[in-house]
């Protein structure tokens, strides 16, 4: 029985791996949204029943640790569907790569075959051919080989067949030029500190989890009668949660130290990026990790599994099928935030940043702008409504009241110059003006510039995952962009 389970698993993984990337992501996304969460939940439910029925002595000794394992399994039931949504979304769009006739290799982009990938393909081919000969060798002389080897000859041959197929796929990939990447460089000369802080942060997270587990084991021990030991164990649990939180914060600092910036906007190739414009005042909220005040392993695993990324990282991830997200960095910030690739524009003379931003809009594949009442954001909004085709513009509506929204609408009408051809819709009553989430609605435009506002609604399972909440609201915008590119044959402008 175990052998057939292994054979079926190998076949499933191999077939999924040999398919195209989009199809592979769709299949894995479907499994992560359906099969694996149910399996984790069944294992979580079966642990107490199986242990108390078959190994009651071990259960009485080790049940506090089973609680922590069960907590991790319960966390996986929430985490896996969110990863499934991510994979399914990334595999649902056929405009991931720019149109081929738009593209010209940029400076430093290598279009020659990749030697390392080709060498690995030949190695896999030879290894796969060797594996496919195993069943024939065993059939010719079954007594010349160990028993375990002879009984699993079919499995070796099957693995060899799939390894051979993988080698052929790698050779095919080696003939393709590598995907173009945005030209970037480390933001700071001390980026190596981020590499050092990374293992330190993980060690702190591990230490926090260990303290929380030990404290939980003492608290739930029936033989502990001393009140001071229970009080001390509870303090250890809280300390473990605090240490874990500090580890997460250090992880964020490490990632910011290792962040890369784009040296100049002129180095960006037209149609190769998504431009992200927002009020600078919102950067701190959008790039911070969510914190959970729950003590011990419950708060630690909940915070780590459900909100490991910042809001800006979720936005960059949901826009990745169109292209990497590029943002203008706030003047004077010491460390670039994680999420979008930052580039920095000159502050002097006054309004020197406006012409580069206008050029970035025209050359972007998609422009995403978060509404705001600041002077700079209002100028960017008016320019975007004037210059961009409606299919290449998406507006994010943050939690705001009707007065601020109407102020933005009147500011568009009162802007100097020709009136924009697109307008904002009426203020929707269903938006939550006091929500703590960074995006409350998404405005997309039809080809005739008619605006439509889609409220970002969260189910109970999507409460701490902005990615899963944004995907339904952006489906219309992605479909319109894909249709526009097929009709015009261009990936920008």
N, C-alpha and C positions, 0 to 999 in steps of 0.2 A: 504493500500500500504506500509506504514512504517513498519507494522508488518511483512509482507513478506520479506521486505528488511532485517530486523533483523534476521528472521529465516534463510534466505539464507546465511547471513554473519556468523552466529553462526555455521551452518553446514560446510561452507567452512573452517573456522578456526579450527573447531574440527577435521575434516577429515585430514587436513594438519598436525595438531599436533599429531594425532594418528599414522601417518605413520612413517617409519624409518627415522633416521636423514638425511641420504643422499637424500632420496626422498623429504623430507620436505624442505631441502635447495634448491633443484632444482625447486620445485613449487614456493616457495617464491621468488627465484631469477628471475624466469620468470615473476612473477607479478610485481616485482620492476623494471624490465627492460622494460615492455610494458604497463601494465594497469595503474599503479599508476602515472608514469610521465605524461601520456596523461591526466589523471584526474586532476592533479595539474595544467597543462597548460590550460585546459579548464576552471577551476575555476579562474585562473589568467586572462583569457580573458573575462570571464563573469562578473567579479566584476564591472567594469565601466558601462557596458551595463545595468545590472540589477539595479544598484544603481541609475543611471540617469533616468531610466524609471519608477521605482516604488517608490523610496524614494529620490526625488531630493533635498528636504530640508536637510535631513541628509547627503547626499553626499556633498553638499556645505560646510557643517560644518566639516565633518570628512575625506574629501578626502586626506589630507596629510598623515593621518595614514594608509589609504588604500594603499598608495604607498609603505610604509614599508612592509605591509602584502604581497603585490604583489611581492616585492623583495624577500621575504622569499620563496614564492611559486615558483618563477622563479629559485631560488637557489635549491629548492627541485627537480625540473625537471632535473638538472644536477647531483645532489647527489644520487638520487634514482637509476638510472641505474648503477652507479658505485657500489653501495651496492648489486644490483642484480648480477652483474658480480662476486663479491666476493662470494656470497652464491652459485651461480651456480658452480663456480670453486671448492669450498670446498666439494660440494656434488657429484662431477663428478668422484671421485677416490675411489676405493675399498681397497686401501692399507693404509688407514688412520691409522689403528691400526696395530702394529707389528704382524708378524706371530705367532700363538699361541704356536707352538712347539719350538719356539726360546726363549720364555719368561720364566724367573724364577723370582718370586717376589723378589724385592730388599729389602734392609734393611729398615724397617719402613713402608713398604707397607702393608696395611691392606686388607686381602682377605675375611674377615668375612662379613655377610650381614649387610647392613647399617640400623640401628634401626630407625633413624629419618625418612628416606625415606619410610620405611615400615609402620611406624605409620601414616604418611601423606596419604599413599595409603589406609589404613583402614578407615581413616576419610572421604576421598573422596568417598569410596564405600558406607558408611552409608549415606552420604549426597546425593549421586546419587540415592540410593534406595528410599530415602524420596521424592526426586523430581519426580521419576517415578510414585509414588502413587497419585500425585496431580490430574491428569485427571480423575482417577476413583473416587476420593472423590468428585470432582465437579459434575460429572455425577450422582452420587447417590443423592446428595442434593444441587442443584445449588443455592438455595436461602439462604443457610447458610453462604455464603462467600461474601466479598465485590465485587462490580461489576468489578473493574479492575482486581481482582484476578481470577474471574470466566472466564472472556473473554480471559485471557492469559494462561489458564490451559494447552493448548497444548504446548505452548512455554516452560512452566515450566517442563513439562514431557520430552520434547526433550532435554532440558539442563540437566535434571537428567540422561537421558540415556548416554549422552556424558561424564558427570562427573563420572558415574560408569565405563565407559570404561577407562577413565584416571586413576582411582584408580587401576584397574587391571594392567594397563601398569606400574604404579609406583611400584606395588608389584613385577612385573616381573623384573624391573630394580634393585630393592633392593636385589634380589638374585645374581646379578652379582657383581664381585669385582670391586672396583673403578679403573678407568683408571690410569696407573702409571704416576707419575709426576717426573720431574727432581728434584733431591735433591738440594735445594738452601736455602740461608739465606739472610737476609737484608745486603746490602753492608756496611751500616754505622750504628753505634749505635744511631745516631740522626735521624733515618728514620721517627720518629714521626713528625718531622718538615714538611715533605711532606704532611702529613695528615692535618696539620694546614694551609699550604699554598694553598691547594686545594680549600677550600671555598673562601679564599681571592682572588685567581685568578678569580674564577667565578664571584665574586662580582665586580671586576674590569671590566670584560667583560660586565657585565650587565650595569654598570655605563657608559661605553663607548658607548654602544648601545643607552642608554637613551639620552645622550648628543647629539649623532648624530641625533636621531629622532627629538629632540627639535629644533636643529639648522636647520634641513631640513624643519620643519614645518614653521619656521619664514621666511626662504629664499623663500619658495613657497607661502607665504601669499600675495595676491594681495593688501591688505590694508596697507602693510608696505611701507612707502615712504621714511623714513629717511635712508640715505646712511649708517650712522654709525651702525644702527641696522642690516642691511644686512651684513655689514662687520664683525660685532661681531658674528652674527649667523654662518657665514662661518668659523670663527676661532673656534667656539664651535664644529662644525662638524669635523674639523681637529683634535681638542683636543680629541674628542670622539674616532676617529679612532686610535690616538696614545695610549690612555688609553687601548683600546681593545687589541692593539698589545702587550702592556706590560703585560696585563693579560694572553695572550697566552704564552708569554715567561716564566712567573711565573708558568704556568701550566706545561711547559716542565721541569723546575727546580724541581717542586714537584714530577713529575714522576721519575726523575733521583734520587731524594732522597729516593724514595720508591723502587728503583730497587733492584733486588736480584741477588746474584752472587753464583756461584758453588764453594764450598770450595776446592775441589780437582778433577782433571780429573779422578782419579781412582774411583770416586763415580758414574761416568756415565756408565750406562748399555749399552752394545754393541747393536747397531741397534735401539737405542731409541732417536736419535738426528740427526740433520743436522749440519755439521760443516761449518762455514762461515769464510773464510780467505780473508783478504784484506790488502792493505797498510794502516798503521796507520795514515798516513798523510791525508787520505780521510775521517777520522771519523767525523771531524767537518762539512764537507759539507753534508755527508750522514745522519747525525743525527740532522740537524738543520731544523726548520720549515720554510716553504716558507713564505716570507713576501710580502705584496701587498701595494704599495704606494697610492692606491686609498683612498680618504678621506671618512669618514662617514660610513653609514650602507652598502653601496655598497661594499667598500673594506673590511669591517669587515666580512660580511656574505660570500663574495667570498673566503676570506682567510680561514675562519673557516670551511665552508662546503666542499670546494674542496681540501684543502691541510692541513687537521688537523693533519695528520701523517707525520713523517719524511720518507726519502727514505729508511732507514734501516728497519723501521717498515713495510713499504710496502713489502720489500723483505722477511721479516720474515713471513708476512701474506700469501704471495703467496707460500711459502715453507711449511706452516703449515700442509697440508695433509700428507706430508712425516714425519714430526716430528718437535718438537721445535728447534729453531735455536740457536746454541751455538757458541760463538766467544771468541778468546783470547783477553783480555783487553790490551790496550796500557800501557806500563810501566809508572808509575808515575802519571796517571790520578787521579784526586781527586774524581770525581763522575763518575760512569759507565754510559754510554749512554743507551738510551732505544732502544729496538728492539730485539736484541739477548741477551740471558743469557751470562753474562761475566764470565770467569774464568781467573785467573792470574797465570803466570808461573814465576819461579825464573829467575832473570837476571844474577846471578853469580853462577858458573863460566861462562865464555864466551861460548855461544852456548848451554847452558844447556836446553834451551827451545825446541831444535830440536827433541830430542827423544820423549818428551810428545806430540808434534804436530804430529809426525809420527804415534804414537800409536792412537791418536785421529782420524786421517785419516782412519786407518785400522778398527776402531770400529764404525765409523759413518755409518749411513744408506745412506747418500748422502753428498758429499763434494762440496761446491760452492766456487770458488776462483775468486777474481777480479784481473785481470792482472795489473802488475805494474813493474817498472824498479828497485825497491830497491833490495838490496842484499837478505834480508829475504824473500821477496815475490818471487824472482826468485828461491830460494832454495825450497820453498813450492811448486811451480809450477812443478819443476823437479821431486820432490818426488811423487807428486800426479799423474803425467803422468807415473811414473814407477810402483807404488804400486797398484793403484786402478783399478778395472775393468772399462772399458769405460762407462758402464751404471751408474756408481756411481760417475761420475765427470761431473760437469757443470762449464764452465768458463764464467765470465762476462767480457765484453770488455768495458772499460770506453771510453769516448771521447778522442781520441789520434791521433796523426799524424802517417804517414807511417814510419817515422824514428824511433820513439819509438817502434812501433810494430815490425819492423824488428830487432831492438836491442834485443827484447825479444826472437824472434825466433832464432837468432844467439846465445844468451845466453843458450838456451836449448841445442843446438848442441854442444856447447863448455863446457858444465858442466862435471866435472870429474865423472868417473864411467861409468857403462854400459849405452848406449844411450837409451832414453825413447822409448817405443814401439808406442807411440802416437805422433802426430805432430800437429802443428797449421796450419790452412788453410792460403791461401794467403790473403794479406791485401785487404779488400773490399773497393772499392772507394765510396760506398754509406754511409759509416760511417761519421758522422759529427765530425771533429776533435775539433771544438770549441763550441760544445753544452754545455749548463749548466746542462743538465740532467746527473745523475750519471752512467747510463747504456745505452750504445749505441748499443750493440749487445750481443748475447748469443751464445756460442760455445758448441755444444753437439757432442757426439761421437757415431757412430754406433757400433754394436757388433764386427765388424771387425776393429774397431778403426779408421774408416774414419771420419774426422772432418767435421762438417757442421756449418756454421755461419748464424744465423737468426738475421736480423736487428730488433731492437726494434723501431717500428713505432708507432707514436701517431696520432690519429685522433683529430679533434677539440674538441670533448667531453672528450677525454682522456688526454688532454694536461697536466693537473695537477694531474694525477692519475697514478703513476708508476705501481700499481697493475694491472690495466686494460691493460696497455701497455705490461707488461711482460708475461701475461698468454698465448697469442698465441705463443710466442717464447719458452716457457717451456713445451708446450704440448708434443712435440716429446720426450723430456727428461723424462717426467713422464711416458709416455707409455713404453719407453724402460726399465725404472726401474721396473715397474710393471711386464713386461714380464720376466725380469731377475730374479726377486724374485719367480715367479711361477715356473720357470724352475729349479732354484737351491734350492728352499725351504729355503733360508736364507735371513735375513733382514740386513745383514752386511757382511763385508769381501769381 
